[in-house]
Amino acid sequence: MSQVGLEAGFPALGTTAVVLVADDRHAGVARAAVEREIDEIDQTCSRFRIDSELVALNAASATGSASATGSASGRRFAASATLYEAVEQALRAARLTDGLVDPTLGRELRELGYDRDFAAVPPDGPPLIVSVRRPARWTGVRLDASAHTITLPPDVELDLGATAKALCADRAAQAAFDVTGVGVLVSLGGDVAVAGPAPDGGWSVRVVDDHAAGPDAPGEDVLIAAGGLATSSTTVRHWARGGEQFHHVLDPDTGRPARVWWRTVSVAAATCVDANIATTASILLGPDAVDWLTERRLPARLVRADGSVVALAGWPDEHGSTPR
């Protein structure tokens, strides 16, 4: 996903960040606010920084013990407000999708080879031996709002990749609007959030299979005036081990990559987090995604593995623009 007429972005969260403002005089202040939010989310939610709060939380679950009632539990972890919000949103995603978008797949992703920033993941390697630990255990994650603690089931590792980047886009757009008072668009590798008054007609965004693709790549231009827009893909973050192809959207029933029915799904929603939840769920739902999205009246663009496109709920069915 890329913004039409976009200038070069800057690296962030293993992808590319872009900040646009309705009044260029506020560009520097807006970018500084966005960078603060990006740093906060990175230091809090990264699986790949040994000093991140998420890494410490996952380590705490490795020391789980049996409680007096005989049920297994990890150690209560005192969380910052940012981590608590990020985990809260991840569990909300699981609830809204009946466990399809499952944040407890961190160990499985690590064992499949996605154990570092994706740019450093070897594109090929020897065969893997992967242990299956399903069914999913997201329902075992405990949040204590009064104590601000998180407790994971023993040996469960969280991966917040399905929601944390989108949450960062929402927070960053709002933070930039708060300090500038003008309309702002923030794009984080295909996760787009807007805040404040949009330009006349809305922000023009080009939706493509790969967020790093240029403005001439095949895709569609859409206009958004509020909320968020997200794209999930099985074609961008993929790798091979022993000749077997893997991607980062895992089926919670198997702990392995979902079958590729859609190579890309884009959704517009009230927030970037909600849009991202819907795109990830759609990849996992396969052909059932059409009914799921239609029931929720979410504008969506789904691209099959063969490149054919399905447009839903007001998404333009041919090259053109549809304001929201």
N, C-alpha and C positions, 0 to 999 in steps of 0.2 A: 504494500500500500504506500502510495507516495502522494504528496500534495502537488497539484498542478502549479507550475511556475516556481517550484521550490528551490531555494538556495541550498548549498551543501549543509548537512546536519553535522552533529558531533557524536562521537561514540559514547554509549551509555548502556549499562545492563546487558552487555554482550550483543548490542544491536546499535541502531542509529536513532538518535533523538533529534527532533525538529521542533522549534518553537516559532509560531507565527503570531503577530499581534495586529490588531486593526489599525493601530497608529504606530508607525515605525519609531517614533520618538521614545517609546517605552520598551523597545526591543531589549536593550541591555539589562534593564531592571527585571523584565519578565524572564529572560534566560537565567539570571542569577537565582530567582526564586525556584525555577524548575530544577536547576542543578542542585539546590539544597534538598529538594524532595527526592531526587534521584539518589543522592549520596545517602540519605536517611534510609531509603528502601534497600539499597545495596548493602549497607552495613548491618541491616536488620535481617533481611530475608534471603540473602544469597546462600546457596548450597555449596559454593565453591570458594568462599573466603573462610579461612580457618578462624578468623576473629569475628565472624558474624554471629549474631544472636541466635539465628536458626540452627547453626551448627552446634552451638552450646545446648539448645533445646533437644536436638536429636541425640546428642551424647548423653543427656540426662535420662532418656528413655532406655538406654542400654543398661542402666542399673536398676531396672524395675524389680519389684519384689511382691510377694503375696500379701494381701491385706488380712486383717483379722477375720474377715468373712470368707477368705479363701480365694477371692477374685484377684487377678493379677493387675498390677498398676505400676506405672513409672513414678519417678519423683516429681513432686510439684515444682514447677519452674516459674519463678517470679519474672514476668514478662514486662517489657516496655509497652507503652501505649501503642506504638507503631506495630510491634510484633503481634500484640493481642488483637488489634484491628485486622491485620493481615490473616491471621489464623481464623478469626471470626468470619471473615469473608470467604475463606476457603471452605469452611464447614457449611456456610450458607449455600455455596455452590453445590456441595454434595447433597444437601437437603433438597434444593430446587430441582435437581436432576436425578433423584432417587439413587444417589451413589455413583452415577456415571462419572462425574467430574470429582475424582477422589484424590485428596491431598496426601494420602498415606502411602504413596507409591515411590517415595524417595529411594528406598533400598533397591527396589526393582530397577529403577532407572540407572542407579549406580552400577548394579551388577550387569546391566545390558551394555555398559560402556559409556553412558552419559554421566561421567563422574568429575567433570571439570567444565570450565567455560567452553561453549560449543566450538569456538574457533580453534581450541586446542585439542578437541576430540579427534583421534586418528580416524581417517575415513575408512580404513580397513584394518583387519586384524585376525587373530586365530579364532577358532570356534569357542563358544561360551558354554559353560555349565551354569544354568540358572535354576535356583530352587524356587518352587512355587509356594507362596504363603497365603493364597487367597482362601476364603472370601475376604473382601476388603474390611478394614477395621476402623474406618473413619468414625463410626458411631461410638468407638471407645475413647475418643479424644475428649477430655474434660476441660471446660473453661469455668473458672470461678471469677465472676465479675466483681465481687466485693473484695477479694484478695488480689485480683489481677494476676492469677496464676493459670498455667496451662499444664495439663498432665497427659502424657502420651501413654498408650499401651506399651509394654516392654518390647524393645527392639523394633519399634515402628519409627521410621524416618519420614518426616514431612518433606514434600516438595511443593512449593507455593507457586510454581511456574505458571499454572493455569489462571491465576488471579492476581498475583502480586504486581506484575508489570502493568496490568490494566488499572489496578488500584493506584499505582504510582502516577499513571497518566491522569486519572481523575483528580488526585490530590494536587498534582503539579499545575494543572490547568486552573484549578480553583485558587491555589496560592498565587499564581501569576496575576490572575484577575484581581485578587484582593489588594495587591500592592500597586497595580497600575490603573485599575478602574476602567480598562478598555477590554474589548473582546480578545480572547486568546485561544489558539489551537495548539495542542501538544500532541505530537506523534512519537510513540516509542515502538519502533519496529513493527508497525502495522496496528498497534493499539492507539486509537485516536480519541481524545477527549477535548471538548470545547467548554468554555465558561465565559460569561458576560455577553454583551450584545455582539451578534455576528455581523459581518459586512452585509451590505444589501444583497439579498438572494442566498446568503449562506456561504460557508467555507467550501471551496471546491477541492475535492479529494479524489485522487485516482486510485481505483481498487484493482490490484494485480495479484498474481500468484506469489510473487516474491517482493517483500517490502523494499528490498535494495535495488529493484529494477528501476530503470529510468522512465521518464514520462512517456517515452515512445513504446513501452512494452504493451502487449495486448492487455486490455482491461476495460474498465468503464469509469466514467467520471460521474460522481454524485455530489450533491450539495447537502451539507448538514448545518443546522443552525443552533442545535442544542444536543446535549447528551453525549453519546459516544458511538464509535464504530470500531469493530474489531475483525480481524481475519486470523483464522487458524488454518494451518497447512501441513500436509504430510510430505511435501516436496522440498522444503527448505532445510529442516533439521533432520537429516537422515545419515546413516552410516552402515557399514557392513562388518560382520564378524563371521569368519569361516564361510564366506559366500552367501550368508543369509542377510537380508536387508532389514534394517530396523529404523523406526522413527520414534519421535518423542511423545506421541499421544498413545498412552497405554490403556488397554482394556482392563478394568479393575477385576473382572472375573478370572483372568488368566495371568495378569502381571506382564503381559507381552503386548507389542504394538497392535493396535486395532487394525482390522482389515481395511484396506484402502478402497472405500466406495467413492468418497469425495476427496479430491486432491486439495481443494481449497473451499472454505466456507467463510463468507463475510456476513456480518449481521449489524444492524443499527438498533440501538436500544436507549433507554433513559440514562444509563451510565456506561462507561467503557467496561467496567467490571461485569455488568449484566450482559453486554454484547459478547464479551469473551467467554463467559459461562455458556452462552448459547452456541457459539461457534465450536467450542471444544465438545460439548454434548452432541452436536450434529455430526461431527467426525465419527464419534463412537456409535451413534444411532444408525449410521448408514442410510438405507432407503427410508427408514422410519422417520428420519429428520424432517422430511417434507411436511408430514402431518403434525409433528411436534411443534415446528416453527409456525405453521399456519394456525394452529389452535391458540398460540400465544400472540398472534398478530405481529410478529416480528419481521420487518423488512429484511430480506436475506438474498444472497447470491451464492449458489452452490455450483461448484464446478466438478463434474464427474472426472474419473480417471482418464477418460478418452477426450476430455476437453470441452464437452458439451455443457451448456449452462442452464440452470433452473433458477428463475427469478420468482420471488414470493412477496406477497403483502405490500405491493406498491414499489418494490425495487424495479428500476427501469429494465425492461426486457430486451432492450437494444441500446446501442451507444447513445447516451443522452444524459440528462440530469433530472433528478426528482428531488425537490426540496422536502425536508421534514419539518 
